[in-house]
């Protein structure tokens, strides 16, 4: 009996190097960098836009409402930037695989 064949098809941005039998140091570094960048973007967007909402609310006078709007806008923009960067990484990874495959 033989083992089932593994698919070479990568399943979008979540198909990471963890599915491969061997992961190079360069791949591990890229995955680690991606995790740090994306979590930093998420936190920075939330803090920055909530802070901007707080500043505007101090000026206008609707503190709770504008802070919430700032937090929602910050999260939305952070998620957009995260998924855009993950899509770019996927394209770059597919291009690297095309160049490595003879």
TORPA-4810 file (N, C-alpha, C, O; in nm, 3 decimals):
<nodes>
NODE_1_0.084_-0.116_0.000_0.000_0.000_0.000_0.090_0.124_0.000_0.189_0.129_0.072_X
NODE_2_0.054_0.221_-0.079_0.135_0.342_-0.087_0.062_0.457_-0.019_-0.060_0.455_-0.004_X
NODE_3_0.139_0.556_0.020_0.081_0.674_0.084_0.014_0.760_-0.021_0.056_0.761_-0.137_X
NODE_4_-0.091_0.832_0.017_-0.157_0.920_-0.080_-0.064_1.032_-0.123_0.021_1.078_-0.046_X
NODE_5_-0.082_1.075_-0.246_0.001_1.182_-0.298_-0.038_1.314_-0.232_-0.155_1.340_-0.204_X
NODE_6_0.063_1.395_-0.207_0.035_1.527_-0.151_0.012_1.624_-0.265_0.078_1.617_-0.369_X
NODE_7_-0.080_1.712_-0.244_-0.114_1.810_-0.346_-0.011_1.922_-0.346_0.033_1.967_-0.240_X
NODE_8_0.027_1.968_-0.462_0.120_2.080_-0.474_0.046_2.212_-0.482_0.108_2.318_-0.491_X
NODE_9_-0.088_2.205_-0.479_-0.170_2.326_-0.488_-0.168_2.401_-0.355_-0.196_2.342_-0.251_X
NODE_10_-0.135_2.528_-0.360_-0.133_2.610_-0.239_-0.270_2.676_-0.225_-0.325_2.728_-0.322_X
NODE_11_-0.323_2.673_-0.106_-0.459_2.717_-0.081_-0.466_2.860_-0.033_-0.505_2.884_0.081_X
NODE_12_-0.431_2.955_-0.114_-0.443_3.095_-0.075_-0.335_3.139_0.023_-0.233_3.071_0.039_X
NODE_13_-0.358_3.252_0.089_-0.257_3.311_0.177_-0.233_3.228_0.301_-0.127_3.240_0.363_X
NODE_14_-0.328_3.143_0.341_-0.308_3.063_0.461_-0.230_2.935_0.433_-0.198_2.863_0.527_X
NODE_15_-0.200_2.906_0.307_-0.118_2.788_0.275_0.027_2.823_0.297_0.096_2.863_0.203_X
NODE_16_0.074_2.810_0.418_0.208_2.856_0.453_0.312_2.748_0.428_0.282_2.640_0.377_X
NODE_17_0.433_2.779_0.465_0.541_2.684_0.451_0.533_2.568_0.548_0.612_2.474_0.538_X
NODE_18_0.440_2.572_0.640_0.427_2.464_0.739_0.384_2.334_0.673_0.405_2.227_0.731_X
NODE_19_0.324_2.340_0.555_0.282_2.218_0.487_0.398_2.147_0.418_0.389_2.028_0.388_X
NODE_20_0.505_2.217_0.395_0.620_2.156_0.330_0.695_2.068_0.428_0.687_2.089_0.550_X
NODE_21_0.766_1.971_0.376_0.844_1.883_0.464_0.964_1.956_0.521_1.001_1.933_0.636_X
NODE_22_1.025_2.043_0.444_1.138_2.121_0.492_1.108_2.268_0.471_1.057_2.308_0.366_X
NODE_23_1.141_2.346_0.570_1.122_2.491_0.562_1.259_2.554_0.574_1.333_2.527_0.669_X
NODE_24_1.293_2.636_0.477_1.424_2.701_0.481_1.423_2.812_0.585_1.317_2.857_0.628_X
NODE_25_1.539_2.856_0.624_1.549_2.965_0.719_1.490_3.093_0.662_1.433_3.174_0.735_X
NODE_26_1.504_3.110_0.531_1.447_3.229_0.467_1.294_3.227_0.475_1.232_3.330_0.500_X
NODE_27_1.233_3.110_0.453_1.088_3.097_0.466_1.043_3.122_0.609_0.943_3.190_0.632_X
NODE_28_1.115_3.069_0.705_1.080_3.088_0.847_1.090_3.235_0.885_1.006_3.287_0.958_X
NODE_29_1.193_3.302_0.836_1.209_3.445_0.864_1.095_3.525_0.805_1.042_3.616_0.869_X
NODE_30_1.057_3.492_0.680_0.947_3.562_0.615_0.816_3.544_0.690_0.739_3.639_0.706_X
NODE_31_0.789_3.421_0.737_0.665_3.396_0.813_0.666_3.472_0.945_0.564_3.527_0.986_X
NODE_32_0.780_3.475_1.012_0.791_3.546_1.138_0.775_3.697_1.118_0.705_3.763_1.194_X
NODE_33_0.840_3.750_1.016_0.827_3.893_0.986_0.683_3.929_0.954_0.633_4.033_0.998_X
NODE_34_0.616_3.844_0.879_0.477_3.869_0.843_0.388_3.873_0.966_0.299_3.958_0.976_X
NODE_35_0.410_3.782_1.059_0.330_3.780_1.181_0.351_3.907_1.264_0.254_3.966_1.314_X
NODE_36_0.476_3.950_1.277_0.503_4.071_1.354_0.445_4.195_1.287_0.386_4.280_1.353_X
NODE_37_0.461_4.205_1.157_0.412_4.322_1.084_0.260_4.330_1.094_0.206_4.438_1.118_X
NODE_38_0.191_4.218_1.074_0.046_4.222_1.075_-0.011_4.250_1.214_-0.108_4.324_1.226_X
NODE_39_0.047_4.191_1.318_-0.004_4.222_1.451_0.028_4.366_1.491_-0.051_4.429_1.562_X
NODE_40_0.141_4.418_1.448_0.174_4.557_1.476_0.080_4.652_1.404_0.038_4.753_1.460_X
NODE_41_0.046_4.620_1.280_-0.050_4.703_1.206_-0.186_4.707_1.274_-0.249_4.812_1.283_X
NODE_42_-0.229_4.592_1.322_-0.359_4.585_1.387_-0.362_4.669_1.514_-0.456_4.745_1.536_X
NODE_43_-0.260_4.655_1.597_-0.256_4.732_1.722_-0.238_4.881_1.695_-0.303_4.964_1.758_X
NODE_44_-0.148_4.915_1.603_-0.122_5.056_1.574_-0.245_5.125_1.516_-0.275_5.238_1.552_X
NODE_45_-0.317_5.058_1.425_-0.437_5.117_1.368_-0.543_5.141_1.473_-0.608_5.245_1.473_X
NODE_46_-0.561_5.045_1.561_-0.661_5.061_1.667_-0.623_5.176_1.761_-0.708_5.259_1.792_X
NODE_47_-0.499_5.180_1.805_-0.456_5.285_1.898_-0.456_5.422_1.831_-0.505_5.519_1.890_X
NODE_48_-0.404_5.431_1.710_-0.393_5.559_1.641_-0.531_5.620_1.614_-0.554_5.737_1.647_X
NODE_49_-0.620_5.543_1.556_-0.750_5.599_1.519_-0.842_5.618_1.638_-0.928_5.706_1.636_X
NODE_50_-0.827_5.538_1.743_-0.902_5.563_1.866_-0.851_5.692_1.929_-0.930_5.772_1.981_X
NODE_51_-0.721_5.713_1.926_-0.664_5.837_1.977_-0.709_5.958_1.896_-0.740_6.062_1.953_X
NODE_52_-0.712_5.944_1.765_-0.762_6.055_1.682_-0.910_6.082_1.711_-0.952_6.198_1.716_X
NODE_53_-0.988_5.977_1.731_-1.128_5.994_1.768_-1.142_6.065_1.901_-1.231_6.149_1.918_X
NODE_54_-1.055_6.032_1.996_-1.058_6.099_2.125_-1.023_6.247_2.112_-1.088_6.332_2.173_X
NODE_55_-0.920_6.278_2.030_-0.883_6.419_2.011_-0.995_6.498_1.945_-1.025_6.610_1.988_X
NODE_56_-1.056_6.442_1.843_-1.165_6.512_1.775_-1.285_6.526_1.870_-1.353_6.629_1.870_X
NODE_57_-1.310_6.422_1.951_-1.423_6.429_2.043_-1.401_6.535_2.151_-1.496_6.598_2.197_X
NODE_58_-1.276_6.555_2.192_-1.248_6.662_2.288_-1.277_6.798_2.227_-1.321_6.890_2.296_X
NODE_59_-1.252_6.809_2.098_-1.275_6.935_2.027_-1.424_6.956_2.003_-1.475_7.067_2.019_X
NODE_60_-1.496_6.849_1.964_-1.638_6.859_1.930_-1.727_6.838_2.052_-1.824_6.912_2.069_X
NODE_61_-1.697_6.741_2.136_-1.773_6.720_2.257_-1.852_6.591_2.264_-1.935_6.577_2.355_X
NODE_62_-1.832_6.496_2.176_-1.902_6.367_2.178_-1.799_6.256_2.200_-1.769_6.179_2.109_X
NODE_63_-1.745_6.249_2.320_-1.630_6.164_2.346_-1.652_6.017_2.316_-1.574_5.958_2.241_X
NODE_64_-1.754_5.956_2.370_-1.772_5.811_2.354_-1.801_5.774_2.209_-1.750_5.674_2.160_X
NODE_65_-1.881_5.852_2.142_-1.919_5.821_2.005_-1.800_5.828_1.909_-1.778_5.735_1.831_X
NODE_66_-1.725_5.935_1.914_-1.614_5.951_1.819_-1.497_5.858_1.848_-1.424_5.820_1.757_X
NODE_67_-1.478_5.821_1.974_-1.374_5.721_2.004_-1.413_5.586_1.945_-1.328_5.515_1.891_X
NODE_68_-1.541_5.549_1.954_-1.586_5.423_1.897_-1.575_5.425_1.745_-1.533_5.326_1.685_X
NODE_69_-1.612_5.537_1.684_-1.599_5.548_1.538_-1.453_5.539_1.498_-1.421_5.473_1.400_X
NODE_70_-1.364_5.603_1.572_-1.221_5.595_1.544_-1.168_5.453_1.556_-1.087_5.410_1.474_X
NODE_71_-1.215_5.380_1.658_-1.170_5.241_1.676_-1.217_5.154_1.561_-1.142_5.071_1.512_X
NODE_72_-1.340_5.172_1.518_-1.394_5.092_1.407_-1.321_5.124_1.277_-1.286_5.033_1.202_X
NODE_73_-1.298_5.251_1.251_-1.225_5.290_1.130_-1.082_5.237_1.135_-1.030_5.189_1.034_X
NODE_74_-1.018_5.246_1.251_-0.881_5.196_1.265_-0.872_5.046_1.242_-0.780_5.000_1.175_X
NODE_75_-0.968_4.970_1.296_-0.967_4.826_1.273_-0.993_4.792_1.127_-0.929_4.703_1.071_X
NODE_76_-1.087_4.863_1.065_-1.118_4.837_0.924_-0.997_4.864_0.836_-0.965_4.783_0.748_X
NODE_77_-0.931_4.976_0.857_-0.812_5.007_0.776_-0.698_4.910_0.805_-0.623_4.873_0.714_X
NODE_78_-0.684_4.868_0.930_-0.579_4.772_0.964_-0.602_4.638_0.897_-0.509_4.577_0.844_X
NODE_79_-0.728_4.592_0.899_-0.760_4.466_0.832_-0.737_4.475_0.682_-0.688_4.381_0.620_X
NODE_80_-0.772_4.589_0.624_-0.748_4.606_0.480_-0.598_4.597_0.450_-0.557_4.527_0.358_X
NODE_81_-0.517_4.666_0.528_-0.372_4.661_0.507_-0.316_4.521_0.530_-0.226_4.478_0.458_X
NODE_82_-0.369_4.450_0.630_-0.323_4.314_0.656_-0.351_4.222_0.537_-0.263_4.151_0.491_X
NODE_83_-0.475_4.224_0.488_-0.509_4.135_0.378_-0.442_4.175_0.248_-0.410_4.089_0.166_X
NODE_84_-0.419_4.304_0.227_-0.345_4.347_0.109_-0.200_4.298_0.114_-0.146_4.253_0.013_X
NODE_85_-0.138_4.306_0.232_0.001_4.259_0.242_0.009_4.107_0.232_0.104_4.054_0.175_X
NODE_86_-0.092_4.035_0.286_-0.092_3.890_0.273_-0.113_3.847_0.128_-0.055_3.748_0.084_X
NODE_87_-0.195_3.920_0.054_-0.213_3.890_-0.089_-0.083_3.913_-0.165_-0.048_3.835_-0.253_X
NODE_88_-0.012_4.020_-0.131_0.117_4.047_-0.197_0.218_3.938_-0.164_0.293_3.895_-0.252_X
NODE_89_0.222_3.893_-0.038_0.313_3.786_0.000_0.281_3.657_-0.075_0.372_3.584_-0.115_X
NODE_90_0.153_3.630_-0.095_0.113_3.510_-0.169_0.162_3.518_-0.313_0.214_3.421_-0.367_X
NODE_91_0.143_3.635_-0.376_0.192_3.652_-0.514_0.343_3.636_-0.521_0.395_3.571_-0.612_X
NODE_92_0.414_3.695_-0.425_0.560_3.683_-0.423_0.604_3.538_-0.402_0.699_3.492_-0.465_X
NODE_93_0.534_3.467_-0.313_0.566_3.326_-0.285_0.542_3.240_-0.409_0.623_3.153_-0.440_X
NODE_94_0.432_3.264_-0.479_0.405_3.188_-0.601_0.509_3.217_-0.708_0.549_3.127_-0.782_X
NODE_95_0.553_3.341_-0.716_0.657_3.378_-0.813_0.789_3.309_-0.778_0.859_3.260_-0.867_X
NODE_96_0.824_3.304_-0.648_0.946_3.235_-0.606_0.937_3.086_-0.638_1.035_3.025_-0.681_X
NODE_97_0.818_3.026_-0.617_0.804_2.884_-0.648_0.815_2.857_-0.796_0.872_2.756_-0.837_X
NODE_98_0.761_2.948_-0.878_0.773_2.932_-1.023_0.919_2.938_-1.066_0.961_2.864_-1.155_X
NODE_99_0.996_3.027_-1.004_1.138_3.039_-1.040_1.218_2.919_-0.992_1.314_2.879_-1.057_X
NODE_100_1.179_2.860_-0.877_1.254_2.746_-0.822_1.221_2.615_-0.894_1.304_2.525_-0.898_X
NODE_101_1.100_2.605_-0.950_1.059_2.482_-1.017_1.118_2.478_-1.158_1.100_2.572_-1.235_X
NODE_102_1.190_2.370_-1.191_1.252_2.364_-1.324_1.150_2.338_-1.433_1.187_2.330_-1.551_X
</nodes>
